[in-house]
């Protein structure tokens, strides 16, 4: 057993190699299936816990087999590691407290009957979503260390020592939001002293357990931080580092450079700091002399093999300046799939260039061995990219007519009512459709049989929307497995995997395509299905496309070409698809960009340049449409309120944004938004069905910020993850609420922008 140490003694040596985290869903999405069976009542808690334990044990065993020195624990989660941290700290809002801890946990994540879930948003600039804790001035913190302690004991039962991984106190509070009813000016970071006190008790409990090292993740430190926030970092780690009995502390930072936070951490008594040397730089790493530096030289967010020459040179340079250095990943491997060797369907030349989680662990272990051998050790380079980059600069989008001109042309063509009701695009994917898609891929059924099922589902979805009274319909996307992968399968330059699953949130997983070459559209992708859906109804049907920024953001992207140029290649393909949809008679085209905020650089000095070219790429993709064609866009779960000026600059005729789950926070910022806006009124990531009265109240709130003639009514996001029963019940309530309010507006009872609610 590794013993703890007193602050005055030298800590246990850090292993020569480590990773900051590892995937947790299982190579075949075992956790997803276990969670959904539990939620649906098809299994019990004991079965869920057995699956979770087996996944944890399999991970530790495999990491040890691969030769990794420092094994992380407490990286497993039933839903989200930030939510786990809130539970660890006792920061569970009173409305969610329940005699059953797992029931309360999933209520915060997914909601419950009559109880909306906590807000969800993106984890920094990734496509992983975390649950946003609520912290108020009266939040009572208390330690619940059962999870990290139990995982340490589980690993020990296998004969393995682990390093518990926890979200650090500063990042936890910076990612939290003020609880409802908090006074003006209150910020969760105001509670730092109280939270650090709980971390002190936690470190004491881990020390008593004989834990040698603890990892505290502080990725918030790579973003711009105020002097007060940096002072909070120094105070927090001064206290934690000064404890008499504690494990050694590794403060892990990732997703960029530490910048001004590096000397702050250097002044604290922590024993080790992890630096992202893929997306960031070492900075003045000499300030960390006397500490261990975990050098993140193996990328944790892409799937390309590491350039060993470059990585090894970086390790030697850090060792020369700082002393003790450990080979590691740039961040957790949560963001990549498990094992590229399972992808037997990929072109062998491409597969030889790839590294998933298992391969990245092997790279870390090999680099540690080479580092130990000294500067002359052999370090073969990774294979050079096979594709030749196609020069691709920005395109100058011709201007569409001003919005007022377009709006008049669209009103004449579409003849929509006040408060038009629509959805974001997808409808539930039935088990029959998923099985048929798998059978088609396996060659068990033919294309004709599969397409017959797709047509039948489109007919059903159109009929449901007409019956419920929606105004702008969608075809439901039954032919699509994913909003990015589907396009990747129809564009040159992409490859798709069979087992390359990555967690997005909870049980939701995606298979990011691999964008490895120049992007071209060989033929139309969506036109025939949109045309077929439109033939079934006299109401307008939206053509549904994914925007160029999002297709690139949610793919693993080639690294031999500037990201901006890759996005414009994809924008060319989207532009061609918009043109063909228009020629097919589709009057409304939605080009979604939910990742626009996600790719925003974490530091302010890079944000303006990114937004300029990202907006230009979207406008190039959509600006070829005629004035009478209504262009929609959609953004969700990405703090859209922070980039409203850029969203406005997209110049879409209608923008829909997540709003129901975040309780309308975007509405406080939309004062100058000059076109159609659909703040979501139905949180589709929760199984609960909102009532008509609830939706009507949300619409009344929206009318305070958006004029009635520009307000749209829609869910927060696509409906793919819900059941048909849930969707039909919810949409019936949405259309009822819109009809009620529409009637009141016609009677002059509901106020316009800036006026009070009619019942206030």
N, C-alpha and C positions, 0 to 999 in steps of 0.2 A: 504493500500500500504506500502510495506517495504521501508524505507528510506535509502539513502546512508549515509555514515559517513565521517567525515574528518579523516585524518591520525592520529590525536592526540586523537580521541575519541575511545571508545570501540566498536567493531563491533557488529552487530546483532548476536545473538547466532545461531550456526549452528544446524540444526535439528538432532534428535537422530539417524536417519537412512537415508541412501541414496544408490543409485546406480550410477556408473560413466557414464552410457549410457544404451541404450535399443535398441532392434531390430527395424528396420525402414521399412522393406519391406512389412509388413502386414502379418497377420496370414495365409492368403491364397495367398500370393504373389501379392497383389493388386497393389503395386507399379510397379512390373515387367510388369504386363499387361497394366497398364496405360502408362508407358514409351514406350513400344513397339508399342502400338497403336498410340501414338504421333509421334514416329519416322517414322512409316510407313504411316503417313498421314490419318489414320482412325479416329483420334480425334484431337481436337484442344488444345491450351494451357489452355483454361479455364477448360476443362475437366480434364486435368492433374493436375492443381492446386486444383481442388475440391477434387480429390482423395488424394492428398498430405495433404491437410488441415484436411480431415476426419481422416487419419491415425495418424496425430499428436494429434488431439483432443482425439481420442480413447485411445491413449497411456497415455496421462496425466490423463484422467478420470480413467483408469484402475489402474494406479499406486496409485492414491489417494484412490481408493476403497480398495486396498490391504493394506492401512495404511502406505505407505511410507512417511517419513517426508520431505526429500529434493528431489523435482522433477527436473530432468534435462530438459533443452530445448536446441534448436539449435543442437540437435543430429540427426535430420532428414537431409537427403540429397537426391537430385535427382540422384546423381551418387557417390560422394566421398567427405568426410569431409576435406581432404587435398586440393582438388581442390576448395572446398568452401572457404577455408582460403585464397587461392591465390586470389580469386575474392574479398573477403572482404578487402584484402590489396591492391587491384588494380594491382596485379602482373600478368596481362594478356599480353602475348607477342603480339606485334603489329600485327603479321600476323593473329591472331585470332579475333581481334577486329571487332565488327559488331554492326550495329544499334540495333539489337535485342539481348539482353543480354543472353537469353536462347540458341539462335543459337550459339553464341560465346562459351558458356559454354560446349555445347555438341560437338562442333568442337574440343575443347581441349581434351575432353574425348574420342571421337570416330573418329575424323577426319571428313573431308568434301571433296567435289570434289576438287581434286588437292591439298589437304592440309592434310598431315599426322597428327595424334594426338600426344599429348605429350606422353613421355615414361610412362610405367606402371610397377610397381614392387610390391613385397610383403611388407605388413605392419609388420615390425619386423619379428617375427618367427611365424606368423599366415598365414592362407590361404586367408586372405583378401588382395585385391590388391588396391593400391592407385595410383593416378596420380601424377607424379613427376613434381613439379613446376620448371620453368626455371627462375633463378635470375642472373642478370648480374650487372656489375658496373654502368650501365646506367638505370637500371630498375627504373621507376618512381612509387613510392608507393603513394596510396591515399585511404582514408577510404570509404568503402561502407558498412555501418552498417545496411542496410535494413533488412537482413535476421534475425540476432539475435534479433533485436528490434521488428520485426513483430511477431516472435514466442513468445516473452514475452507478447506482447499485446493479441495475440490469447489465451494464457493460462489465462490471467487475465479476458478475456471475459467469461471464464468458472468459474471464481471465484478462480483461482489457481495461486499461486506465484511459479516461477521457477528460476532455477539457469542456466544461459547460459553457455554452454560448448564450448570451443574453443581450437584449437591446439595452444600450447604455442609458443612464438617467437623463442626460441632456437631450439626446435624440428622441427618447420617448416623449418628453414634455414638449419639444419643438414640433413633433408630429401630432400632438393632441390638439383638441379644440376646447374652447371654454364651454363649460356645461351650461345648458339653458338656465337663464336667470342670474348668470354671473354679472357683477357690476361692470359698467363701462371702464375700460382701461385694464381689466384683469387679463392676465395671460397665464396659461398653464405653467410656464417657467417660473412664475412667482412662487410655486410650491416646491422648488428644487430642494430646499433644506429638508422638508418633510420626506420627500422621495429618497433622498440620499440616506436618510436615517434608516429606511427600510432596506436599501441596498447594503448598508453596514451590517444589519442583522442577517441578511442573506449570506454575505461573505463569511460572517462568523459561523453560520450553519454549515457552509461548504467546507470551511477549514476544519470544523469538528468532524466532518465526514472524511477528512484526509485528502481532500482535493488539492492538487498541487498548483494548477493554473486555472484561471477563469478568463473568458473572452467577453469583453463588453464592446458591443458594436456601436460606433458613433459616426455613421455616414453623414449625418447632418453637418459635420465639421468641414466637409469639402465644399459646401456652398458658402456664399457670402454671409458672414456673421458679424454682428455689431460688437463694439467693445464690451458692452454689458454681457452679451452672450458668451464671449470669450472669457470674461472674468468668471462667469458661472462655471465654465468648463474647468478653469484652474481651481476654483473653490471646491467643486465636486470631487475632482481627482486628488486634490490635496487631502481632503478628508478621508477618501477611500484608501489612498495610498498610505496614510498615516496610521491605519488601524494596527493595533498590536498583534492581533491574530487574524490572519487572512491568507488566502491563496495568493500566488503571484498574479499580477494583472497584465493582460494583453488588451490594449485599446485598439480595436480594429476600425480602420477608416477605409472607405472605398467609394468608387464612382468618380474620382477626380483627385486633384492635388489638395493637400492640406493647407498650403499657403500660410496665412497668418496664424492658423491654429497650430502649426508645427512647433514653433518656439513655446507656445503655451503648454502643450503636452510635454515638451522636453523639460519644462521646469517642475513638472509634477513627479512624485515618487513612484509612478507606475514602472513596471519592469520591462515592458515590451510595447511596441507600436507597430501595427500593420499598415503598410502603405500600398496604394494602388499604383503600380508603375507601368500599367498598360494605358489607362485613361488619364493618369496623372504623372507627375514627375517627382523625383526624389527631393527637390527643393534643397534647403540647407540641411541635408540629412546628417551632417556632422554634428549638429546640435544634439542628436540622439546618441552620441557616443556614451558608452556606459550602460545603455539599454540594448535589448535585443530588437532588431528590426526584422519583421516578417515582410520580406520583399515580394509583393504580388506581381510576379513576372509571367505567370501563366494566365491567360485571359479567362475570366469566369463567365463572360457574357457572349462570346462568339463560339463558333464551332471549327475554327481553323487550327491546324497544328501550330505549335509555338516555334518561332524561329529560335533555335537553341543557341546559336552564336550570339544573337542579340541579347537573349535572356541571361546567358551566362556572363556576358560582359557587364550587364547591369548588376548582377549579383556581386561580381568582383569589385565594381566601382563603389557599391554601397558598403561593402566590407572594408575597403580601404579608407573610407571616410567616417564610418560609424563604428566599425569593429565587428560585433557579433551579428551575423545575418543568417536568416532562415529562408529557404525556398518555399514559396507559397503561391496561392491563387490570388488574383486581383480582387476577388470578392467571393461570395458564396457561389457554389456550383448549382444552386437552386434554379438558375436561369438557363440551364442547358439540359439536353436529354441524357439518358443513362449511358448507352453503349453503342458506338457506331458499328461495331462488328455485327450487330443484328441486322444492319441495313444491307442485306444481300442484293436487293433490287437496284441499288445505286450503281452508276457507272463506276467501275473499279478505279479509274483515274481520278475521279472526284473523291471517292471514299478515301483514297490514300492521302488526301489533303486535309481530312477532317479529324477532329478530336472531340468526343463527347466527354461526359463526366469521368468515366473510367479511364479514358485515354489521358485526360488532363491530370488525374492523380498520378498516373504512370510518368507523365512528363515532369511533375513536381519531384517525384522520387528520383528520377534520373538526373535532374538538374542538381539536386542536393548531393548526389554521389559525385557528379563532375566537379562541383564546387569544392568538395572535400579533397579531390585529387590535385587541385591546384590549377593555375592559369594555363598550363599546357595541355589540359585534358581535351580529348577529341570531342567535338560537338557538331555532329552533322546538321546541316541546314534542313529545314522542311522543304518539301517539293515546291518548286515555283508554280504560281498559278498558270493554268493552261490557257485560259481565255485571254484574248488580246483586247484591252479596253477600247471602247468606241468613244472618241471625243464627243462630249455632250455638254454644251454650255446652256445657259438659261435661254429661254425663248421669250420673245416680247409679245405678250398677249394683246391682241387688238381689243379695244374697249367695247363693251356692250353699251347699249343706250343707258342713260340714267335710270335709277330704280323706278321713279314715277312713271316713266314711259313704259318700261317693261311691265310694271304692275298693271297698268291699264290694258295692255295687250293680253296679258295673262288672264285678267278678270273677264275680258270679252270671250276668250277661248274656253276657259274652264268653268265659268259661272258657278263659283263656289259660294256657300253661305257664309255668314259671319261665324267666327270660331270654327273653322273647318276641322274635322276630326280625321286623323290618320294614324298610322303606326310607323315604326322606324324601319321595318323591312321584313325580318324573319318571323315566321310562325313556328309553333312547336314541330320539332322533328320527331315523327312517330317511330316506334320500334320497327315497324314494317319497312319504313323507308331506309333506316340504318342497316337493317339486315339485307335489304335488296342491294344497297350500295356495296356492301361487303361481298355479297354473292356475285355482283357484276365484276368487281375487282378480281375475284377468285376464278372467274370464268364459268361460274355455275349457272348463271342465267345470261340471256342475250340482251343487247342494247334495246331491242324493241320492247321486251317485257318490262325492263326497268323504266323506260320512258313512258310506258302506259301508266305505271304507278305514279310517276311524277305528274303527268297530265291530270290524273284523277285527284291528286292532292291539290293542285292549283284550282281545279273546279270547286273543290270543297271549300278552300280558303276564300275564294271570291264570293261564293254563295253565303258564307258566314258573315263576311263583312257587309254585304248588301243587306242581309237580314237584320244585322245590328245597327245599320244606319251610318256607317262610316262614309266620309265624303271623298277622300282620295285613298284608293285601295293599293294593296301590294299583292304580288303573286305568292308570297310566303317563302320563297327560296327553297323549295323542297329538294332541288337538284344540287344544292350546295352543302358541302361538309363543313365549311368554315368561310368567313368573309374575306380572308386573305388566301388561304390554300386553294380555294376554287379558282381564283384568278391565276395563281401561280401554275396550276395544272394546265392552263390554256395559253400561257405566255412562254416564249422562248427565253432562255437564260435562267430558268428556275429548275430546281429539283425538289421533290417531296419525299418524305420518309414514311415508313410504315409504323415505326415504334418511337419516333422522336418526340414524345410527349413532354410538355413543360407545364407546370402549374401556373394558372393565371390567378385564381382565387379559390379557396375552399376545394370543392370537388371539380371545379371547372378547369379543364386542361386544353391546350392547343398544341398543334404540331407546326411550328414555324417552318415555312419553306426555306430552302437554301438558295439564295440569289448569287449565282456563281459566274454568270456571263452577261453579255449584252442582252437587253430586254427588247423584244419585238412582239407584236401581236400578229400572228399569222392569219387569223380570221376572226369575225365577230364572236363574242363570248356569250352575251346575255340576250341578244336581240330576239331569238326565236321564242324564248319562254316569255319575255315581256309582251311580244306581239300576240302570243296565244292567250295570255291572261287578258289583254285588252279586248280581244275578240269576244270574250264572255260577258262583257258589261258595257253599259253606256257611260259609267262613271270613269274618271281618269285613273289610270293605273301607273304607279311610279316605276320607272326603270331604276334598278338598284345597282350601284357601283361602289367599290371601295376606292378611296382617294390615293394618290401617289405617295404621300408622306406615310400614310398608315400601312400600305402594302410593304413599303421598305422598313418601317419601324418594327413591324411584326414578322419580319423575316430575319434570318441570319445572312448578313450582307457581305459580299466580296469586300476585301480590304485593299484592293489595288487601284481603286478609283475614288475620288472624293465623293462623299455621301450626296452632296448636292447634285452632282452629275448623274448618279444612279437614280435619284428621285425624278429628274427631268426625263430620263429614258422611260420610266414608268408613266410619267405624265403624258408622254406622246401616245402611249397605248390607250390610256383612259380617254384622251381627247378623241381618238378614232372611234372608240366605243360610244361616246356621247353623240357624235355625229351620226352613227348608224342607228342608234335608238331614235333619234329625231326623225331621220328619214323613214323609219318604220311607223311613224305616226304617234310615238309616245310623247305626250305633252308635259310630263313632269319627270325629271331625272334627278335622283338623289345621289350625290357623291360624298360619301361619309369620310370624315377626317378625325376620328376620335383620338388619334395619336398626335395631333398637332401640338398639344401642350406637353405630351410625354417626351418628345425629343428636345424640348427647350433646354439649352445648356443650364447647368446648375449655377454657374457664375454669371452675373449680370453683363460682364464685358463681352460675352459671346452671344447674348440673346438677340440683340437687334439684327445682327447679320443673319442669324438662323431664321428668324421670323420673316425677314425680307425675302429670302429665296424660297422658303416653304410656302408663303402666300403666293409668290410668283408662280410656283409650280402648280398650285391649285387653280389659279386663274388661267394658266395656260391650258390646263386640262378641261376647263369648263367654258372658256370665253368664246368658243366657236359656236355656241348654241344661239339660236334665233331669239329675239326679244320675247316672242310669245311662248317660248319653252321655259317653264318654271324650274329653276335649279335649286335643289335643297341640299343642305349638308347637315351632319349630325356629329355631336361630340358628347362623350359620356365619361363620368368617373375620373376626371382629370383636372379638377380645379379650373374649369373654363373661365371663371370670373377673373382669373389672373391675367388672361391674354385677350380680353374682349376687343381691344383695339385691333388686334391681328385677325380675330374672327370676323369682325366687321369688314376688314379689308379684303376678306375672301370674296365679298360681293355676291354671295349667294342670295337668292330671292327669299328663301326661308331657311332659318337655322333652328334646329332642335337641340336642346341641351338637357343633361340630367339635372333634375331639380327636386323631385319628390323625396329621394332618400336624403339629400342634403338640406331638406326643409327650406327650399327656396332661397338659399344664400346667393345664388347668381342674380336674383331679381334686384338686389340692392345696388348692382353695378351696371344695369343695362339702360341707364337713363338716356344715353346718346345713340343707342342702337337704332339704326334707321330703316330696317326692313322687317320682314316677317320673322317672328320668334315663337318657338314652341317649347316653353319650359315644361319638362316632364311632369305628369300628374299621377304616375303609376310606377312604383318601384318594382321592376320585373325581376330583380335578383332576390326577392323575397317571395315565398309561396303564398303570403297573405293576399287576399283580394280586397282592394279598397272599396268602401261604400260610395254611393253616388253623392251623399252629403259631404264626405271627405274630399272628393274630387272637386265638387262645386266650391268648397272653401278655398282650395288651392287655386282655382281659376279666379276667384274673387281677388285673392292676393296678387295674382299675376296682372290683373287689370289695373292695379295701382301703378304698375311700372310699364305696361305695354298697352298701347291703344287697342281697342277692340277690333279695329279693322286690320290689325297686323298680328293678332294673337292666334296661334294655332294650338290645337289640343292633341296631345300624343303621350305615349308612355316614355319612360326614361331611356329605354334602350330596346333592342330587338327581343322578340318573344320566344326565341328558340329553346331556351332552357326550361320553360314552363310547360304545363300540360294543357291540352285543348280545353278541358273543363275550367281550369283556372283562368285561362285567357278569355274565354267567351264570357264568363261571369264578370271579369274585370272590365272588359271592353263594353259590355252592356251598361255597366255603371258609369263608365266614362262618357258614352254617348248620351245617356240620360242626363248627366250633369251638364254637358254642353248644351243640350236642347233646352233645359230649364233656364240656363243663364242667357242663352240666345233669345228666348222669349222675353225675358226680363229686359234685355237690352233693347229689343224692338219696342217694348212698352215704355222705355225711358227710365226704368227703375234702377239699373245698374250704372254706377258712375264711370266716367272716363278717367284717363290717367290723372293721378294727383288727387282725385276725390276720395272720400271715405267710402267704405263698403256700404251697400244699401241697408244692411241690417246692423250697422255699428252705431 
